[in-house]
Amino acid sequence: LKIAVPKERTAGENRVALVPREAERLIRSGMRVWVESGAGSGADYADGAYREAGAEVVSEIGELYREAEVILKVRRPEPEEMEHMRKGAVLIALLDPMRHLSHVEELGERGLTSFSMDMVPRITRSQEMDALSSQATVAGYKAVLMAANRLNRLMPMMVTAAGSIIPAQVLILGAGVAGLQAIATARRLGAVVKGFDIRVAAKEQVESLGAEFIDEHLQEDAEGEGGYAKELAENQQEKNRRVIHKHIRESDIVITTALIPGRPAPLLVTEEMVADMKPGSVLVDLAAEAGGNCVLTQSGETVTTEGGVTLIGHTNLPSLVPVHASDMYARNIVKLLGLMVKDNRLDPDFEDEILRSTCITRNGEVVHSRIGELLN
Ligand code: NAD
């Protein structure tokens, strides 16, 4: 089986879809791996490390894709990249298909069979393939470090000869995978941490990390399919915003992570709330790409308000920790690939729940039912 790994072309993307260790694993099992020169350089994996793993390093994209049966990527391919891909090739990447429908159509028109790493269902068997979780873990960690770096004060309590320092107050909105990692990281830095979520199950998880859970207005029925949150009615959202408003005034750092699959991110932080935040405080909006949890977030930008609040809308925090983000993503993608390969040949069982959920186009046709509905 012939596998190609290109250099990511999306601006600011430092991750690579296959790290040398996973390349070696594939090669040992009988596959051939071609890697574009420089593919791993953003994550400090040199061409030489891929060669040592047994991969072939090529510098011309036409050569990379000429015989490739499977293409492993992090981000959606650019049109000029797709031109080189063979009809019928299998592409596996974070395609974000619900937000990029015209891209899905293009994959179809080019005759590609595509699988999206962000559509892996949340079932026990697929945990090793769950790239959304692995990348959210990295994002939650990095968000706290970015905020701490911007903050005008120390995070931990300190008792020194020059006086006592009280710990910073951190508020985490949305306690899923990213939120829980943010809580753990902020606790390690010595902050006093509060967590907020609408799912009942989040309470125990937040408390087990030593944070306080804000449980006013918890929603008994807020959990939907796959453990994800459901979209709330506007009056309920308004009630939640009143609760958040009370706590946000005291916070030095706010990390927002709330997402609803396939929907714009819920609005949790209004202009009035930002105006009430302390000067010098920092908000990191991990939902920036999905529209933001804070109304003033500017996607991809860091801005400071007149009141001195810094709002960070970085849309790709995992790319800022590229080594471990790539290591985990590569493990996820190799596990998904493993489901499609039998006797060193591609033989996907499209009835398998994981493959059915992740397969977006097949030999040129859009086969994912939900994406198909959105397209019609
Ligand atoms: P997510 O990224 O979709 O959302 C992040 C968090 O935002 C979630 O906890 C969600 O409840 C919360 N949220 C949504 N709307 C909100 C609102 N209006 N106000 C406050 N919070 C809001 O979710 P996620 O992090 O991917 O995971 C969600 C759940 O799924 C977690 O419990 C996680 O442990 C579980 N999970 C299960 C598996 C598995 O079983 N294989 C894998 C990954 C995650």
Residues whose N, C-alpha, C, O or C-beta is under 5 A from the ligand:
A	BS01	NAD	R122 I123 T124 Q127 S133 L173 G174 A175 G176 V177 A178 F196 D197 I198 R199 G226 G227 Y228 A229 K230 T257 A258 L259 I260 P266
